[in-house]
Amino acid sequence: MASPLQNAIEFLREFGLFDIVLPFLLVFTLVFAILEKTRILGVEGEGKNQLPKKNLNSMVAFVFALIVVATNKIVTAINSALPNVVLLLVVFVAFLLLISTFSKTEEMDFKSLHPGYYNFFVFVSIATIVLIFLGSITNSKGQSWLSFAWDYAINNFEGAVVSSLIFLAVILGAIFWVVRPAPKTKGSGGA
């Protein structure tokens, strides 16, 4: 027997809340926030009273959100990727709670105290989110882009494309290693 809450959720699903309304609100909010923060479409006012053009920003965000909702593949990718992104967020929050349990309040400035670990976690989180979305977006055959890329790399490991990508990654890593800023040394310098 279905509970009233299950019936309400099923009604909202049939109404289109999860396939139309929530993706629309998510895309609208994200695009509007980015446009407001970057002020890419200009500002109103003069001097210190400059404000972003809210009318223009909201119209562009509205159009973006409608285009996303009209495209079924994008909504499907959003609906399948976001639970995994939220799971990743919960894991990071749990990790930070665990760290903060064993530290003092002033010790919790993770970014400045441990920049190497901070950069590692940023890299891992961005890479994981990219992999989640690649696993959610499907091609015309119904195969996810992540599984397509993995199968291609495994089947053509000795081919020119995969070898070139590995070589490019090694070259970029070497360039990054050579160009990175020198570590600051304490106590060096003149009088």
VOFITI-924516 format. One record per atom (N, C-alpha, C): x, y, z; atom name. Coordinates in steps of 0.02 Angstrom, whole numbers, plus 50000, padded with zeros to 5 digits. Layout:
// residues N
X:Y:Z:CA $
...
// end
This chain:
// residues 191
50042:49941:50000:N $
50000:50000:50000:CA $
50045:50062:50000:C $
50030:50108:49956:N $
50070:50169:49949:CA $
50050:50220:50002:C $
50099:50253:50029:N $
50086:50304:50080:CA $
50067:50369:50045:C $
50038:50416:50083:N $
50022:50481:50053:CA $
50083:50518:50026:C $
50140:50510:50060:N $
50200:50543:50037:CA $
50224:50513:49970:C $
50219:50446:49963:N $
50237:50415:49899:CA $
50190:50438:49844:C $
50126:50444:49860:N $
50078:50469:49811:CA $
50093:50541:49790:C $
50112:50582:49839:N $
50129:50651:49824:CA $
50191:50655:49779:C $
50241:50614:49794:N $
50302:50614:49753:CA $
50286:50590:49682:C $
50245:50539:49677:N $
50226:50514:49611:CA $
50186:50566:49572:C $
50142:50603:49607:N $
50105:50657:49574:CA $
50153:50711:49548:C $
50202:50730:49589:N $
50250:50781:49568:CA $
50292:50756:49510:C $
50309:50691:49509:N $
50347:50663:49453:CA $
50305:50666:49389:C $
50242:50647:49394:N $
50198:50649:49335:CA $
50185:50721:49313:C $
50184:50767:49361:N $
50173:50837:49346:CA $
50232:50868:49308:C $
50291:50838:49316:N $
50350:50862:49281:CA $
50397:50902:49324:C $
50389:50897:49390:N $
50432:50936:49435:CA $
50505:50917:49427:C $
50519:50852:49422:N $
50589:50829:49420:CA $
50619:50834:49350:C $
50578:50833:49299:N $
50604:50835:49230:CA $
50603:50905:49199:C $
50562:50950:49226:N $
50556:51016:49195:CA $
50570:51072:49246:C $
50533:51073:49300:N $
50536:51130:49346:CA $
50603:51135:49382:C $
50625:51080:49413:N $
50688:51083:49451:CA $
50749:51094:49406:C $
50756:51059:49349:N $
50813:51076:49305:CA $
50811:51148:49280:C $
50751:51173:49265:N $
50744:51243:49244:CA $
50769:51290:49299:C $
50746:51280:49361:N $
50767:51323:49416:CA $
50842:51318:49429:C $
50870:51257:49423:N $
50941:51248:49434:CA $
50983:51286:49382:C $
50966:51277:49319:N $
51004:51310:49265:CA $
50994:51385:49269:C $
50933:51408:49280:N $
50920:51479:49285:CA $
50961:51510:49341:C $
50961:51478:49399:N $
50997:51505:49457:CA $
51072:51507:49445:C $
51100:51453:49418:N $
51172:51451:49406:CA $
51193:51503:49353:C $
51157:51506:49298:N $
51176:51554:49245:CA $
51167:51625:49270:C $
51112:51639:49305:N $
51101:51706:49331:CA $
51155:51726:49381:C $
51174:51680:49425:N $
51227:51695:49474:CA $
51294:51708:49439:C $
51310:51669:49388:N $
51373:51680:49352:CA $
51372:51747:49316:C $
51316:51763:49285:N $
51311:51828:49250:CA $
51314:51887:49298:C $
51284:51879:49356:N $
51286:51933:49406:CA $
51356:51941:49434:C $
51390:51886:49446:N $
51458:51890:49475:CA $
51509:51917:49425:C $
51506:51894:49363:N $
51556:51914:49314:CA $
51540:51981:49282:C $
51477:52002:49284:N $
51455:52065:49252:CA $
51474:52066:49178:C $
51468:52010:49146:N $
51490:52003:49077:CA $
51445:52041:49029:C $
51383:52053:49048:N $
51336:52089:49004:CA $
51332:52163:49020:C $
51376:52188:49062:N $
51378:52259:49077:CA $
51350:52276:49145:C $
51356:52341:49161:N $
51333:52366:49225:CA $
51291:52429:49215:C $
51251:52445:49266:N $
51211:52505:49267:CA $
51236:52550:49323:C $
51231:52614:49314:N $
51253:52660:49365:CA $
51324:52683:49353:C $
51346:52728:49397:N $
51413:52756:49389:CA $
51451:52753:49455:C $
51516:52753:49451:N $
51558:52755:49510:CA $
51552:52691:49551:C $
51545:52702:49617:N $
51540:52645:49663:CA $
51470:52614:49663:C $
51422:52646:49632:N $
51354:52622:49630:CA $
51339:52578:49570:C $
51390:52549:49539:N $
51379:52507:49481:CA $
51349:52441:49502:C $
51295:52423:49469:N $
51261:52360:49481:CA $
51255:52322:49415:C $
51255:52256:49417:N $
51246:52218:49355:CA $
51177:52230:49326:C $
51171:52222:49261:N $
51107:52231:49227:CA $
51063:52170:49240:C $
51021:52175:49292:N $
50980:52119:49313:CA $
50930:52098:49260:C $
50900:52145:49225:N $
50850:52128:49174:CA $
50881:52086:49119:C $
50938:52108:49095:N $
50973:52072:49041:CA $
50999:52004:49066:C $
51027:52003:49126:N $
51052:51941:49154:CA $
50996:51890:49164:C $
50939:51913:49189:N $
50884:51867:49201:CA $
50855:51841:49136:C $
50853:51883:49084:N $
50826:51861:49020:CA $
50872:51808:48988:C $
50937:51820:48991:N $
50985:51771:48963:CA $
50981:51706:49002:C $
50978:51710:49069:N $
50972:51650:49110:CA $
50907:51613:49096:C $
50853:51650:49085:N $
50789:51619:49069:CA $
50792:51581:49003:C $
50823:51611:48952:N $
50829:51579:48887:CA $
50873:51516:48892:C $
50929:51521:48928:N $
50972:51463:48938:CA $
50934:51406:48971:C $
50896:51423:49024:N $
50859:51371:49060:CA $
50805:51340:49016:C $
50771:51380:48976:N $
50720:51351:48931:CA $
50752:51306:48878:C $
50809:51325:48852:N $
50843:51283:48802:CA $
50864:51217:48834:C $
50889:51219:48895:N $
50910:51158:48929:CA $
50850:51112:48940:C $
50794:51141:48964:N $
50735:51100:48977:CA $
50706:51071:48913:C $
50712:51108:48858:N $
50686:51083:48794:CA $
50728:51026:48766:C $
50790:51020:48787:N $
50834:50966:48764:CA $
50831:50909:48814:C $
50802:50854:48794:N $
50791:50797:48839:CA $
50856:50766:48862:C $
50907:50763:48819:N $
50970:50730:48837:CA $
51005:50768:48894:C $
51002:50834:48892:N $
51035:50873:48945:CA $
51000:50863:49012:C $
50934:50862:49011:N $
50896:50852:49073:CA $
50910:50782:49101:C $
50913:50732:49057:N $
50929:50664:49079:CA $
50999:50661:49110:C $
51047:50696:49079:N $
51115:50697:49106:CA $
51116:50732:49174:C $
51079:50787:49180:N $
51077:50822:49245:CA $
51045:50778:49298:C $
50989:50746:49281:N $
50954:50704:49330:CA $
50994:50643:49351:C $
51037:50617:49307:N $
51077:50559:49326:CA $
51143:50578:49358:C $
51169:50638:49344:N $
51234:50657:49372:CA $
51229:50690:49440:C $
51177:50729:49452:N $
51173:50768:49514:CA $
51172:50726:49577:C $
51138:50668:49579:N $
51142:50628:49641:CA $
51214:50606:49656:C $
51254:50591:49605:N $
51323:50572:49617:CA $
51365:50632:49640:C $
51351:50691:49612:N $
51387:50751:49634:CA $
51369:50767:49707:C $
51306:50759:49725:N $
51286:50771:49794:CA $
51318:50719:49840:C $
51324:50657:49818:N $
51358:50606:49858:CA $
51431:50625:49869:C $
51464:50650:49817:N $
51533:50674:49823:CA $
51537:50731:49872:C $
51489:50777:49870:N $
51488:50833:49917:CA $
51479:50809:49988:C $
51436:50760:49999:N $
51425:50732:50066:CA $
51490:50699:50091:C $
51526:50664:50047:N $
51589:50633:50067:CA $
51639:50686:50088:C $
51645:50741:50050:N $
51692:50794:50068:CA $
51672:50828:50133:C $
51608:50840:50144:N $
51585:50871:50206:CA $
51600:50824:50265:C $
51587:50759:50256:N $
51603:50711:50309:CA $
51678:50710:50324:C $
51718:50714:50272:N $
51791:50716:50280:CA $
51812:50778:50319:C $
51783:50836:50301:N $
51800:50898:50337:CA $
51776:50896:50409:C $
51718:50865:50422:N $
51694:50858:50490:CA $
51742:50814:50530:C $
51766:50761:50499:N $
51812:50716:50533:CA $
51877:50752:50549:C $
51903:50791:50503:N $
51964:50829:50515:CA $
51953:50881:50570:C $
51897:50916:50568:N $
51885:50969:50617:CA $
51872:50942:50686:C $
51855:50878:50692:N $
51846:50848:50757:CA $
51912:50846:50796:C $
51967:50837:50761:N $
52032:50830:50793:CA $
52075:50892:50788:C $
52045:50949:50774:N $
52085:51010:50768:CA $
52051:51067:50805:C $
52091:51118:50820:N $
52064:51177:50852:CA $
52031:51221:50799:C $
51994:51270:50821:N $
51958:51314:50775:CA $
52005:51351:50729:C $
52060:51377:50756:N $
52106:51416:50715:CA $
52147:51371:50669:C $
52148:51305:50680:N $
52186:51260:50638:CA $
52148:51239:50576:C $
52087:51260:50567:N $
52045:51235:50513:CA $
52053:51273:50448:C $
52102:51317:50443:N $
52115:51352:50380:CA $
52155:51305:50335:C $
52120:51257:50306:N $
52151:51203:50268:CA $
52187:51229:50206:C $
52160:51280:50174:N $
52190:51306:50112:CA $
52258:51337:50124:C $
52266:51376:50176:N $
52330:51409:50187:CA $
52380:51365:50224:C $
52355:51320:50267:N $
52401:51278:50305:CA $
52427:51218:50265:C $
52386:51193:50220:N $
52405:51134:50181:CA $
52389:51146:50107:C $
52425:51191:50074:N $
52408:51206:50004:CA $
52416:51147:49957:C $
52463:51103:49970:N $
52472:51044:49927:CA $
52412:50997:49931:C $
52390:50982:49992:N $
52332:50940:50001:CA $
52269:50973:49973:C $
52264:51038:49984:N $
52206:51075:49959:CA $
52203:51070:49883:C $
52259:51082:49849:N $
52260:51077:49776:CA $
52245:51006:49753:C $
52269:50957:49789:N $
52255:50887:49772:CA $
52180:50874:49777:C $
52148:50896:49831:N $
52076:50884:49839:CA $
52035:50922:49787:C $
52057:50982:49769:N $
52022:51019:49716:CA $
52028:50981:49650:C $
52088:50957:49634:N $
52098:50918:49573:CA $
52056:50855:49573:C $
52056:50818:49629:N $
52017:50756:49632:CA $
51943:50770:49626:C $
51918:50823:49658:N $
51846:50838:49654:CA $
51826:50859:49584:C $
51867:50900:49551:N $
51851:50921:49483:CA $
51853:50861:49436:C $
51905:50819:49443:N $
51910:50760:49400:CA $
51852:50713:49412:C $
51831:50704:49474:N $
51775:50660:49489:CA $
51710:50688:49461:C $
51699:50752:49466:N $
51638:50782:49438:CA $
51638:50775:49362:C $
51696:50785:49329:N $
51700:50776:49257:CA $
51684:50703:49239:C $
51711:50656:49276:N $
51697:50585:49263:CA $
51623:50568:49274:C $
51593:50598:49326:N $
51522:50586:49339:CA $
51480:50610:49280:C $
51495:50670:49255:N $
51455:50696:49199:CA $
51470:50658:49135:C $
51533:50637:49124:N $
51547:50595:49065:CA $
51511:50528:49069:C $
51501:50503:49129:N $
51463:50441:49138:CA $
51388:50451:49129:C $
51365:50513:49134:N $
51293:50528:49129:CA $
51271:50546:49058:C $
51316:50573:49018:N $
51299:50595:48951:CA $
51307:50536:48904:C $
51255:50522:48865:N $
51256:50464:48820:CA $
51261:50487:48747:C $
51289:50443:48706:N $
51292:50457:48634:CA $
51230:50428:48601:C $
51228:50427:48535:N $
51169:50405:48498:CA $
51155:50331:48507:C $
51205:50292:48527:N $
51196:50220:48538:CA $
51175:50204:48609:C $
51169:50254:48652:N $
51149:50243:48721:CA $
51207:50228:48767:C $
51268:50231:48742:N $
51327:50217:48781:CA $
51353:50283:48811:C $
51373:50281:48874:N $
51399:50343:48904:CA $
51466:50361:48874:C $
51482:50425:48876:N $
51545:50448:48848:CA $
51604:50421:48887:C $
51595:50410:48951:N $
51649:50382:48992:CA $
51664:50310:48971:C $
51612:50269:48963:N $
51624:50200:48942:CA $
51650:50198:48870:C $
51627:50244:48827:N $
51652:50246:48758:CA $
51727:50263:48758:C $
51747:50313:48797:N $
51817:50333:48799:CA $
51860:50277:48830:C $
51834:50244:48882:N $
51871:50190:48914:CA $
51879:50132:48865:C $
51826:50112:48832:N $
51830:50057:48783:CA $
51877:50075:48726:C $
51874:50137:48702:N $
51919:50158:48648:CA $
51992:50155:48670:C $
52005:50178:48732:N $
52074:50178:48757:CA $
52099:50106:48766:C $
52057:50062:48790:N $
52078:49992:48800:CA $
52088:49957:48733:C $
52042:49966:48686:N $
52047:49932:48621:CA $
52101:49960:48577:C $
52119:50024:48585:N $
52169:50056:48542:CA $
52228:50082:48582:C $
52247:50045:48635:N $
52300:50069:48680:CA $
52366:50079:48643:C $
52379:50038:48594:N $
52442:50044:48556:CA $
52434:50088:48495:C $
52375:50117:48485:N $
52362:50159:48427:CA $
52392:50228:48434:C $
52389:50265:48380:N $
52420:50331:48377:CA $
52384:50382:48422:C $
52318:50379:48425:N $
52280:50429:48464:CA $
52295:50423:48538:C $
52291:50363:48565:N $
52303:50353:48637:CA $
52375:50368:48654:C $
52421:50346:48612:N $
52492:50361:48624:CA $
52505:50436:48622:C $
52474:50471:48576:N $
52482:50543:48572:CA $
52454:50578:48634:C $
52397:50555:48659:N $
52368:50585:48719:CA $
52412:50572:48780:C $
52440:50512:48786:N $
52485:50498:48842:CA $
52548:50542:48837:C $
52575:50547:48776:N $
52634:50589:48765:CA $
52619:50662:48782:C $
52560:50686:48762:N $
52540:50755:48777:CA $
52534:50766:48852:C $
52506:50717:48888:N $
52500:50723:48961:CA $
52569:50726:48994:C $
52616:50685:48970:N $
52683:50685:48997:CA $
52717:50753:48984:C $
52710:50779:48923:N $
52740:50843:48906:CA $
52710:50899:48949:C $
52643:50900:48956:N $
52612:50952:48997:CA $
52633:50947:49070:C $
52640:50885:49095:N $
52664:50876:49163:CA $
52735:50901:49172:C $
52778:50888:49123:N $
52847:50912:49126:CA $
52849:50988:49123:C $
52809:51018:49080:N $
52807:51092:49076:CA $
52782:51122:49142:C $
52731:51092:49170:N $
52705:51116:49234:CA $
52759:51110:49289:C $
52796:51055:49289:N $
52847:51044:49339:CA $
52904:51095:49332:C $
52923:51111:49270:N $
52978:51158:49259:CA $
52956:51230:49273:C $
52895:51248:49256:N $
52872:51317:49261:CA $
52845:51335:49330:C $
52832:51286:49372:N $
52801:51300:49438:CA $
52844:51349:49477:C $
52812:51389:49519:N $
52850:51438:49558:CA $
52896:51404:49608:C $
52953:51434:49618:N $
53002:51407:49665:CA $
52976:51414:49736:C $
52990:51365:49779:N $
52967:51371:49848:CA $
53003:51427:49884:C $
52966:51461:49927:N $
52995:51517:49964:CA $
53038:51490:50021:C $
53098:51516:50026:N $
53143:51494:50080:CA $
53143:51547:50134:C $
53147:51524:50196:N $
53147:51570:50253:CA $
53219:51588:50270:C $
53229:51649:50288:N $
53294:51671:50312:CA $
53344:51686:50257:C $
53325:51683:50195:N $
53372:51699:50142:CA $
53368:51772:50126:C $
53422:51799:50103:N $
53422:51869:50084:CA $
53478:51906:50118:C $
53484:51968:50101:N $
53539:52009:50126:CA $
53521:52045:50190:C $
53557:52098:50202:N $
53550:52135:50265:CA $
53489:52175:50268:C $
// end
